[in-house]
């Protein structure tokens, strides 16, 4: 009975090897988008180090994010990975110190052009929809060092710790990250939401006729509701259960719609609101515990969830429409973990803001890659799944008869998926300039 090799020799003689063979697909997709050339023309900043162009430095931050290397220090292994540099077109790879210094310069001179470039690329990737759904949400990034701008604010997991507050706006149909901003941890999301929604609405193509907004109780505010109604935006927002609103629940007439689930609605004008609004109430038996983010309230054996809306749908359909927002929460978790958004790279606030927007760009680039190049089961796959099945592939670069050849394992399970993605990439038409 064999227990493993007994006379196994170890030799560090392998050359032209990498475990990022699948990044060739990403490089081909970027090449089809003419990403490097577009960045060269769109983002220009003064640099002391002329060994790396601005576009090379941006790509040197995007590729490790997609490869799952996490912190900037972990990118050091790419300096000795010649196959990775060959596949991505980066002749040299900067060290961690160079990357951090670039982030500081880039934040001051190149961030605004990058945001403009990202907006233009995002619009060119749309299929001219007739309606859009915006999902608003925030998250907490706990800080453990002495980063500039970090403040003590709402932090349910690490109370009393300084944090940063990203505010995010997703397009609910395509899951594209439509707008994002980075703030100190003590910032309140409602005042920031006015500016974000103004920018988000301005970026919509003229073909969009209807816009809907979904948000949790953090955005329950009379001025924000009035702002949305003034722009003819439909909304479904979780209501904050105040004492006057709770007092109304017992007198409502509920109608069963599915099993023990019952719904009701009423017109109610909270204090300091300028006009009444339509409130939807969902009632469930107490043993069924829905998400805490719906501001659960228990009364006489039932749990209640309340939404404020101007949609003309039935109460049950309004509730179902809002529940689709759960995908945004999954994306935020993916951004914090898989895209390493939660790992603040520097102490400089401006550099961290720039890093945040680069992560947003990396997320959208991969989202477009999935939507345009992968078959249906993988269009909504997570980055971890894409990494495991397509990107983290052991490979060897050889040159038989002088022809560069990337050798992948014969036992590779997802060869058909790889071939499909490569074929679709080659069929893509470059986006118009």
TIKOLGU-828282 format. One record per residue (C-alpha): residue in three letters; x, y, z. Coordinates in nm, 2 decimals. Example, Ala and Ser with C-alpha at 12.3 -4.5 7.8 and 13.67 -1.06 7.14 Angstrom:
<drenlums>
ALA_1.23_-0.45_0.78
SER_1.37_-0.11_0.71
</drenlums>
This chain:
<drenlums>
UNK_0.00_0.00_0.00
UNK_0.15_0.33_-0.11
UNK_0.18_0.61_0.15
UNK_0.32_0.87_-0.08
UNK_0.66_0.93_-0.25
UNK_0.97_0.81_-0.06
UNK_1.24_0.92_-0.29
UNK_1.12_1.25_-0.42
UNK_1.38_1.50_-0.53
UNK_1.31_1.87_-0.51
UNK_1.46_2.09_-0.78
UNK_1.39_2.46_-0.82
UNK_1.46_2.46_-1.19
UNK_1.12_2.53_-1.34
UNK_1.10_2.84_-1.56
UNK_0.82_3.03_-1.73
UNK_0.56_2.90_-1.48
UNK_0.27_3.09_-1.33
UNK_-0.05_3.01_-1.14
UNK_-0.23_3.31_-1.30
UNK_-0.26_3.16_-1.65
UNK_-0.63_3.25_-1.67
UNK_-0.55_3.62_-1.65
UNK_-0.48_3.60_-2.02
UNK_-0.86_3.61_-2.07
UNK_-0.88_3.93_-1.87
UNK_-0.59_4.08_-2.07
UNK_-0.76_3.99_-2.39
UNK_-1.08_4.15_-2.27
UNK_-0.89_4.47_-2.17
UNK_-0.72_4.47_-2.51
UNK_-1.05_4.44_-2.68
UNK_-1.18_4.74_-2.49
UNK_-0.85_4.92_-2.58
UNK_-0.83_4.99_-2.21
UNK_-0.46_5.06_-2.19
UNK_-0.46_5.31_-2.48
UNK_-0.77_5.48_-2.35
UNK_-0.62_5.52_-2.00
UNK_-0.30_5.66_-2.16
UNK_-0.50_5.93_-2.33
UNK_-0.75_6.00_-2.06
UNK_-0.54_6.00_-1.74
UNK_-0.21_6.19_-1.75
UNK_-0.03_6.29_-1.43
UNK_0.33_6.42_-1.37
UNK_0.56_6.14_-1.26
UNK_0.92_6.14_-1.14
UNK_0.96_5.77_-1.21
UNK_0.96_5.74_-1.59
UNK_1.00_5.36_-1.57
UNK_0.62_5.31_-1.55
UNK_0.36_5.50_-1.74
UNK_0.03_5.60_-1.57
UNK_-0.17_5.33_-1.76
UNK_0.09_5.07_-1.65
UNK_0.06_5.17_-1.29
UNK_-0.32_5.16_-1.30
UNK_-0.31_4.81_-1.46
UNK_-0.06_4.71_-1.20
UNK_-0.32_4.78_-0.93
UNK_-0.62_4.63_-1.12
UNK_-0.47_4.29_-1.21
UNK_-0.38_4.20_-0.85
UNK_-0.72_4.30_-0.73
UNK_-0.88_4.05_-0.97
UNK_-0.62_3.79_-0.90
UNK_-0.70_3.80_-0.53
UNK_-0.36_3.91_-0.39
UNK_-0.53_4.14_-0.14
UNK_-0.29_4.38_0.02
UNK_-0.04_4.58_-0.18
UNK_0.25_4.40_-0.01
UNK_0.13_4.07_-0.15
UNK_0.20_4.20_-0.51
UNK_0.57_4.15_-0.46
UNK_0.55_3.79_-0.60
UNK_0.45_3.94_-0.93
UNK_0.79_4.11_-0.97
UNK_0.95_3.76_-1.02
UNK_0.66_3.62_-1.22
UNK_0.78_3.67_-1.57
UNK_0.49_3.48_-1.73
UNK_0.24_3.71_-1.55
UNK_0.42_4.02_-1.68
UNK_0.42_3.87_-2.03
UNK_0.05_3.78_-2.03
UNK_-0.05_4.12_-1.90
UNK_0.19_4.32_-2.11
UNK_0.37_4.47_-1.81
UNK_0.74_4.45_-1.88
UNK_0.82_4.55_-1.52
UNK_0.62_4.53_-1.21
UNK_0.65_4.81_-0.94
UNK_0.71_4.73_-0.58
UNK_0.48_4.81_-0.30
UNK_0.64_5.15_-0.21
UNK_0.62_5.26_-0.57
UNK_0.25_5.17_-0.59
UNK_0.17_5.36_-0.27
UNK_0.36_5.67_-0.39
UNK_0.17_5.65_-0.72
UNK_-0.17_5.64_-0.53
UNK_-0.08_5.96_-0.35
UNK_0.01_6.14_-0.68
UNK_-0.27_5.99_-0.87
UNK_-0.53_6.10_-0.61
UNK_-0.42_6.46_-0.65
UNK_-0.38_6.48_-1.03
UNK_-0.54_6.18_-1.19
UNK_-0.85_6.08_-1.00
UNK_-1.09_6.33_-1.17
UNK_-0.99_6.22_-1.52
UNK_-1.02_5.86_-1.42
UNK_-1.38_5.91_-1.29
UNK_-1.47_6.09_-1.61
UNK_-1.32_5.80_-1.81
UNK_-1.50_5.54_-1.60
UNK_-1.83_5.73_-1.65
UNK_-1.78_5.73_-2.03
UNK_-1.68_5.36_-2.04
UNK_-1.98_5.27_-1.83
UNK_-2.22_5.44_-2.06
UNK_-2.07_5.28_-2.37
UNK_-2.12_4.94_-2.20
UNK_-2.49_4.99_-2.15
UNK_-2.75_4.84_-2.39
UNK_-2.97_5.16_-2.39
UNK_-3.23_5.04_-2.14
UNK_-3.56_5.20_-2.10
UNK_-3.57_5.18_-1.72
UNK_-3.31_5.17_-1.44
UNK_-3.31_5.06_-1.08
UNK_-3.08_5.22_-0.83
UNK_-2.99_5.03_-0.51
UNK_-2.84_5.26_-0.24
UNK_-2.64_5.11_0.04
UNK_-2.35_5.18_0.28
UNK_-2.10_4.97_0.46
UNK_-1.84_5.01_0.73
UNK_-1.47_4.96_0.68
UNK_-1.31_4.93_1.02
UNK_-0.96_5.09_1.05
UNK_-0.69_4.95_1.27
UNK_-0.41_5.19_1.20
UNK_-0.38_5.57_1.21
UNK_-0.53_5.65_0.87
UNK_-0.63_6.00_0.79
UNK_-1.00_6.08_0.78
UNK_-1.11_5.77_0.98
UNK_-1.37_5.86_1.24
UNK_-1.56_5.68_1.51
UNK_-1.92_5.64_1.39
UNK_-2.18_5.36_1.35
UNK_-1.99_5.04_1.37
UNK_-2.21_4.74_1.48
UNK_-1.93_4.49_1.48
UNK_-1.64_4.69_1.62
UNK_-1.80_4.96_1.84
UNK_-1.57_5.25_1.92
UNK_-1.33_5.17_1.64
UNK_-1.25_5.44_1.38
UNK_-1.39_5.35_1.04
UNK_-1.46_5.47_0.68
UNK_-1.80_5.48_0.51
UNK_-1.83_5.40_0.14
UNK_-2.16_5.50_-0.01
UNK_-2.26_5.29_-0.31
UNK_-2.52_5.30_-0.58
UNK_-2.57_4.99_-0.79
UNK_-2.78_4.95_-1.10
UNK_-3.01_4.67_-1.00
UNK_-3.07_4.52_-1.34
UNK_-2.71_4.49_-1.46
UNK_-2.54_4.50_-1.11
UNK_-2.30_4.77_-1.24
UNK_-2.16_5.00_-0.98
UNK_-2.31_5.32_-1.10
UNK_-2.18_5.56_-0.85
UNK_-1.96_5.55_-0.54
UNK_-1.81_5.78_-0.28
UNK_-1.58_5.74_0.02
UNK_-1.64_5.92_0.35
UNK_-1.53_5.93_0.72
UNK_-1.70_5.68_0.94
UNK_-1.91_5.94_1.12
UNK_-2.08_6.07_0.80
UNK_-2.46_6.04_0.78
UNK_-2.57_5.88_0.45
UNK_-2.88_6.10_0.38
UNK_-2.70_6.43_0.31
UNK_-2.46_6.24_0.09
UNK_-2.73_6.06_-0.10
UNK_-2.86_6.39_-0.25
UNK_-2.53_6.45_-0.43
UNK_-2.49_6.08_-0.52
UNK_-2.84_6.06_-0.68
UNK_-2.79_6.38_-0.86
UNK_-2.47_6.25_-1.02
UNK_-2.63_5.91_-1.08
UNK_-2.93_6.05_-1.26
UNK_-2.72_6.28_-1.47
UNK_-2.53_5.98_-1.61
UNK_-2.83_5.79_-1.74
UNK_-2.87_5.77_-2.11
UNK_-3.16_5.96_-2.27
UNK_-3.34_5.63_-2.35
UNK_-3.42_5.57_-1.98
UNK_-3.78_5.66_-1.92
UNK_-3.83_5.53_-1.56
UNK_-3.60_5.52_-1.26
UNK_-3.67_5.33_-0.94
UNK_-3.47_5.36_-0.62
UNK_-3.45_5.10_-0.34
UNK_-3.28_5.17_-0.01
UNK_-3.28_5.06_0.36
UNK_-3.39_5.25_0.67
UNK_-3.07_5.46_0.67
UNK_-3.21_5.66_0.38
UNK_-3.56_5.71_0.53
UNK_-3.59_6.09_0.53
UNK_-3.87_6.32_0.43
UNK_-3.64_6.56_0.23
UNK_-3.49_6.27_0.04
UNK_-3.85_6.14_-0.04
UNK_-3.94_6.49_-0.16
UNK_-3.62_6.50_-0.37
UNK_-3.71_6.18_-0.55
UNK_-4.07_6.28_-0.61
UNK_-3.96_6.61_-0.75
UNK_-3.75_6.42_-1.01
UNK_-4.03_6.17_-1.09
UNK_-3.83_5.89_-0.95
UNK_-4.02_5.58_-0.82
UNK_-3.89_5.45_-0.48
UNK_-3.93_5.17_-0.22
UNK_-3.75_5.26_0.10
UNK_-3.76_5.09_0.44
UNK_-3.94_5.30_0.69
UNK_-3.79_5.37_1.03
UNK_-4.05_5.24_1.28
UNK_-4.12_5.54_1.51
UNK_-4.37_5.52_1.80
UNK_-4.65_5.70_1.60
UNK_-4.60_5.46_1.31
UNK_-4.61_5.16_1.54
UNK_-4.93_5.28_1.70
UNK_-5.10_5.27_1.35
UNK_-5.01_4.90_1.28
UNK_-5.27_4.75_1.52
UNK_-5.56_4.93_1.34
UNK_-5.48_4.83_0.98
UNK_-5.68_4.57_0.79
UNK_-5.45_4.30_0.66
UNK_-5.51_4.07_0.37
UNK_-5.34_3.73_0.33
UNK_-5.14_3.69_0.00
UNK_-4.92_3.38_0.05
UNK_-4.96_3.14_0.34
UNK_-4.93_3.33_0.67
UNK_-4.80_3.64_0.49
UNK_-5.04_3.93_0.51
UNK_-5.01_4.29_0.38
UNK_-5.18_4.62_0.44
UNK_-5.13_4.98_0.34
UNK_-5.21_5.33_0.46
UNK_-5.15_5.69_0.40
UNK_-4.93_5.85_0.67
UNK_-4.75_6.18_0.71
UNK_-4.46_6.15_0.96
UNK_-4.36_6.45_1.17
UNK_-4.19_6.73_0.97
UNK_-4.28_6.57_0.64
UNK_-4.45_6.82_0.40
UNK_-4.71_6.57_0.27
UNK_-4.84_6.22_0.34
UNK_-4.70_5.92_0.16
UNK_-4.80_5.56_0.09
UNK_-4.68_5.31_0.35
UNK_-4.68_4.93_0.28
UNK_-4.69_4.70_0.59
UNK_-4.60_4.33_0.57
UNK_-4.70_4.10_0.86
UNK_-4.56_3.76_0.94
UNK_-4.59_3.52_1.23
UNK_-4.30_3.57_1.48
UNK_-4.12_3.24_1.42
UNK_-4.02_3.35_1.07
UNK_-3.74_3.59_1.11
UNK_-3.67_3.80_0.79
UNK_-3.36_4.02_0.75
UNK_-3.30_4.27_1.03
UNK_-3.24_4.54_0.77
UNK_-3.62_4.56_0.71
UNK_-3.66_4.72_1.05
UNK_-3.84_4.42_1.21
UNK_-4.10_4.51_1.48
UNK_-4.29_4.25_1.68
UNK_-4.65_4.30_1.81
UNK_-4.89_4.04_1.95
UNK_-4.73_3.73_1.79
UNK_-4.65_3.90_1.45
UNK_-4.35_4.07_1.30
UNK_-4.40_4.38_1.09
UNK_-4.20_4.53_0.81
UNK_-4.28_4.87_0.67
UNK_-4.19_5.03_0.33
UNK_-4.27_5.38_0.21
UNK_-4.33_5.39_-0.17
UNK_-4.48_5.58_-0.46
UNK_-4.50_5.27_-0.68
UNK_-4.84_5.19_-0.81
UNK_-4.79_4.82_-0.76
UNK_-4.99_4.61_-0.51
UNK_-4.84_4.59_-0.16
UNK_-4.72_4.24_-0.22
UNK_-4.54_4.32_-0.54
UNK_-4.38_4.63_-0.38
UNK_-4.24_4.40_-0.11
UNK_-4.11_4.15_-0.37
UNK_-3.96_4.43_-0.57
UNK_-3.77_4.56_-0.27
UNK_-3.65_4.21_-0.18
UNK_-3.45_4.19_-0.50
UNK_-3.22_4.46_-0.35
UNK_-3.06_4.18_-0.15
UNK_-2.81_4.12_-0.43
UNK_-2.66_4.46_-0.36
UNK_-2.57_4.35_-0.01
UNK_-2.40_4.04_-0.15
UNK_-2.20_4.25_-0.39
UNK_-2.09_4.48_-0.10
UNK_-1.97_4.18_0.09
UNK_-1.78_4.06_-0.22
UNK_-1.62_4.41_-0.26
UNK_-1.50_4.40_0.10
UNK_-1.36_4.05_0.09
UNK_-1.29_3.93_-0.27
UNK_-1.19_4.27_-0.40
UNK_-1.00_4.36_-0.08
UNK_-1.19_4.69_-0.04
UNK_-1.18_4.64_0.34
UNK_-0.80_4.65_0.34
UNK_-0.71_5.02_0.35
UNK_-0.37_5.04_0.17
UNK_-0.22_5.37_0.30
UNK_-0.24_5.63_0.58
UNK_-0.31_5.90_0.33
UNK_-0.68_5.98_0.29
UNK_-0.66_6.10_-0.07
UNK_-0.47_5.79_-0.17
UNK_-0.73_5.57_0.00
UNK_-1.01_5.75_-0.19
UNK_-0.82_5.68_-0.51
UNK_-0.78_5.32_-0.42
UNK_-1.16_5.29_-0.35
UNK_-1.24_5.42_-0.70
UNK_-0.99_5.18_-0.86
UNK_-1.16_4.89_-0.69
UNK_-1.49_5.02_-0.82
UNK_-1.34_5.02_-1.17
UNK_-1.21_4.67_-1.12
UNK_-1.55_4.55_-1.01
UNK_-1.72_4.70_-1.32
UNK_-1.46_4.56_-1.56
UNK_-1.51_4.21_-1.43
UNK_-1.89_4.26_-1.43
UNK_-1.87_4.35_-1.80
UNK_-1.64_4.06_-1.87
UNK_-1.89_3.82_-1.72
UNK_-2.19_3.98_-1.90
UNK_-2.02_3.99_-2.24
UNK_-1.79_3.69_-2.25
UNK_-1.93_3.42_-2.02
UNK_-2.23_3.19_-2.08
UNK_-2.55_3.24_-1.87
UNK_-2.47_3.04_-1.56
UNK_-2.16_3.25_-1.50
UNK_-2.29_3.60_-1.57
UNK_-2.37_3.65_-1.20
UNK_-2.10_3.44_-1.06
UNK_-1.88_3.59_-0.78
UNK_-1.52_3.69_-0.83
UNK_-1.41_3.40_-0.61
UNK_-1.59_3.16_-0.85
UNK_-1.44_3.32_-1.15
UNK_-1.10_3.31_-0.99
UNK_-1.13_2.94_-0.90
UNK_-1.26_2.83_-1.24
UNK_-1.09_3.06_-1.49
UNK_-0.82_3.29_-1.35
UNK_-0.61_3.08_-1.10
UNK_-0.49_2.82_-1.35
UNK_-0.13_2.68_-1.35
UNK_0.03_2.74_-1.68
UNK_0.37_2.72_-1.85
UNK_0.49_2.95_-2.13
UNK_0.69_2.77_-2.40
UNK_0.81_2.87_-2.74
UNK_0.82_2.56_-2.98
UNK_0.96_2.67_-3.31
UNK_0.96_3.03_-3.18
UNK_0.58_3.05_-3.13
UNK_0.48_3.16_-2.78
UNK_0.24_2.89_-2.64
UNK_0.06_2.90_-2.31
UNK_0.04_2.54_-2.19
UNK_-0.26_2.47_-1.95
UNK_-0.32_2.14_-1.77
UNK_-0.47_1.86_-1.97
UNK_-0.69_1.78_-1.67
UNK_-0.84_2.14_-1.66
UNK_-1.21_2.09_-1.59
UNK_-1.33_2.42_-1.73
UNK_-1.16_2.40_-2.07
UNK_-1.50_2.44_-2.25
UNK_-1.58_2.75_-2.05
UNK_-1.23_2.89_-2.11
UNK_-1.26_2.84_-2.49
UNK_-1.61_2.99_-2.49
UNK_-1.49_3.30_-2.31
UNK_-1.19_3.34_-2.55
UNK_-1.41_3.30_-2.85
UNK_-1.66_3.56_-2.73
UNK_-1.38_3.80_-2.65
UNK_-1.25_3.78_-3.00
UNK_-1.60_3.85_-3.14
UNK_-1.64_4.16_-2.93
UNK_-1.66_4.49_-3.12
UNK_-1.44_4.75_-2.96
UNK_-1.65_5.02_-2.79
UNK_-1.68_5.35_-2.98
UNK_-1.43_5.62_-2.87
</drenlums>
